[in-house]
Every structure is written in structure tokens, then in C-alpha cells.
Amino acid sequence: MPRIIIDCPATGEAVPTGHRTQDFDLAAVIEPRSFRCPVCHEVHTWRGADARIEEGVAHAAAHGASPH
């Protein structure tokens, strides 16, 4: 299942939020959610407008390929 990712505000690196989705409207996430960043180890808050679906996994799934 594809991960929801954001760009770390400290490093700019794409990081997973700890959430996964199959068919989820990110625009519906209007209440802030938070997680501890695996890159900079700070707590980041995000909303749907800040996030995206991990493309490598989503692209592979859409084309019937395994992401691993």
C-alpha cells in the first residue's frame, strides 16, 4: 500500500508520515496530523495539502508490478 509522504521542512527530503493509503483523498485531511521525522528526528505537522502519495509504489501498483 503506498505511503503518504511530505518534504521534511528541515532538510527538504521526502519522508514518510507513518500513514498509508490506497484510495484516499488527501485534500480531505484538513486537521493537522503529526509524526516524528525519520530524517531530522523533529516532530512535523502536516495536512493533506502538504502531502502526496509515494510515486514509486503508486506507479508500480498501477502497472501491476511489485514495489520490492
HELIX and SHEET records of a PDB file:
HELIX    1   1 LEU A   26  ALA A   28  5                                   3    
HELIX    2   2 GLY A   48  ASP A   50  5                                   3    
HELIX    3   3 GLU A   55  ALA A   62  1                                   8    
SHEET    1   A 3 ALA A  14  ARG A  20  0                                        
SHEET    2   A 3 ARG A   3  ASP A   7 -1                                        
SHEET    3   A 3 ARG A  52  ILE A  53 -1                                        
SHEET    1   B 2 ARG A  33  ARG A  36  0                                        
SHEET    2   B 2 VAL A  43  TRP A  46 -1                                        
END                                                                             
